[in-house]
Amino acid sequence: MKFIDEYRDPEVAATIIAEIHKTVTRPWVIMEICGGQTHAIVRNGIDQVLPKEIELVHGPGCPVCVTPLELIDKAIAIARMPDIIFTSFGDMLRVPGSEKDLFIAKSEGADVRIVYSPLEAVKIARENPEKQVVFFAVGFETTAPGNAMAVLQADREHLDNFSILASHVLVPPAINAILSSPENRVQGFLAAGHVCAVMGWEEYEPLAQKYKVPMVPTGFEPIDILEGILMVTKMLEAGTYEVQNQYKRIVHRQGNPAAQKAMFTVFEIIDRTWRGIGEIPASGLQVKDNFATFDAEKKFEVSGINTKESEKCLSGRILQGLIKPGQCPVFGNDCTPEHPLGATMVSSEGACAAYYSYQRTR
Amino acid sequence: MPIINHQRVQLSHGSGGRMSAELIDKLFLPRFGNPILNRLEDQATLDIGPGRLAFTTDSFVVDPIFFPGGDIGDLAINGTVNDIAVSGAKPLFLSAAFILEEGLPMLDLHRILVSMEIAAKNAGVVIVTGDTKVVNIGSCDKIFINTTGIGMIPEGTMISAASLKPGDAIIVSGTLGDHGMAIMTSRKGLSFQSRILSDTAPLNHLVDAMLAVSKNIHALRDPTRGGVAATLNEWAKASNLGIVIDEEKIPVREEVRAACEILGIDPLYVANEGKLVAAVPEEWAERIISSMKSHPQGKNSAIIGRVVEDHRGMVTIRTALRVERIVDMPLGEQLPRIC
């Protein structure tokens, strides 16, 4: 498969692995920020072929994992209201709220539908004028432009029965929060390729300079990730700390201006709570006031939500790279994909789910 | 084509009266008629001879009912034929029970019945009994079909998930994931078109070809829902042995791989409807594979792994980076990811 197979070639991989081994002289802690990369690492066994000096820790870049519990409870409450069609990407349906998930709400009669794109939700709104159609707009900078396009499309068509429940978060403020923490161990970053495809990598440069931490926007194939690790390692060993781009075939310094324009036409930056981590200043997006009719949080009054997180779940520490899934006392016993205590175990991009699915023997 | 006096299925078609009789006479019997069914008794009386009986039932509720490469009709025949065939039995007789939603276009029903007729002929089975119910609009989704099958297992054939032995070769009969991705990419709402066709097909002739090489096949399964990953996990648990497969040896069509990449789904977990997985003794593996490759249903057969004594009850995969990781039992529906 063109543009895939060449990034999975075992011989090319072996050459890069050998070079990483040659380069490393001291222990380093490198964080991949994105859940997609976490899964690629664990699934392909990349962590097993690295020199023991390189420790990979997993960042908060799983949109499902960091969506606040309160918002999931709100989503379920809205989905259960009469005459609502609640639409969502598939992987949000299994995420546990305080009492239930969207799958359970669906089995109890709520009209919950899986869609593959926000524009499909707009289409459902167009075809069902007697119903209110809500789309669960979750994700990082990657999905925000598409979700903004859906709002703009609904606005053009004057669809007053469409709205989004927005739970968008931004990567750079999260990196800033991790690096500024007194507990921080992270010395280098693999930045998320898809996020940088939209936003570019200019905004990472002040962070790399401020914290003296090399950052490399990296793709998702095994060879991308190995190259990203090699580039970070070389900078760490040399004592340099700039942003170097591994994902050149997709990512440009300025990102995608058209996508950014759509995004900031509809959304504005706000302080946001991240599930398991807490509030991070200027780290989220909310629908601007002039598009308020498309904001499900404003449109549907939801009250009386009492969120309750599991006391045993250490998702928050895992999402900040402070511990690894296997170090959590409930991992694999009280907390499994069948009975998850937190979102990192249930999301298809969560670090706990990755370790459970691919490596729980070790 | 006026196949029947009504263009759509009506509740009266399930009443047991004249309209039900019309449905049977004009639609069902011309397709499925045979001396046993034509008696139109409340039961079929069957002469099945000596040997062990293989008996199975399955319900088909697929959405959409017509998809690239097949429809709910051939699926309902092949699915049950294959469940019989993977016991090593010769499939003989099927029942077919229909739950029809009022309003179903008669032409759609006709098209499905023709598919069933052709599929039964290809598999060499006859439909000997059946039932039709019509339910109110909204009480079912267009058409549900249940098929039950009976086959005979010849003496000396003992195929079972618990019979795996260390060293056994794990074989798949062709490319994986075609059916599941054909369904998924033809569902309303997915914004890309693909040329992926379902692999729905009967496997009994392929199984015959394999058994002609050696009766000593340890396990056989058609990896439908849950895909090959689910089948191998069940085998590993049932036999209390480990299974190791090799990522690079797993045959997957280019288009299927691409669609799986886009949706974030692993082809190992995707349903197949015309493929089988086999565990065969090492010494027979090459000869069985070569016999499979000369059969149309098995031309892309491949040995994808081995049964081992390590990590009992678990399946692992050797990745392209030459490390092993777990292939877990699938959990629920395969859900496309956010990004």
Interface residues (C-beta under 8 A of the other chain):
Chain A: M1 I4 R8 D9 P10 A13 I17 G36 V42 R43 N44 G45 I46 Q48 V49 P63 V64 F89 G90 D91 M92 L93 R94 I114 V115 Y116 S117 L119 E120 V138 G139 F140 T142 T143 H194 P222 P337 E338 S348 E349 Y356 S357 Y358 Q359 R360 T361
Chain B: G189 L190 S191 E248 E254 R257 A258 E261 G264 H311 M314 T319 A320 L321 R322 V323 E324 R325 I326 D328 L331 G332 E333 L335 P336 R337 I338 C339
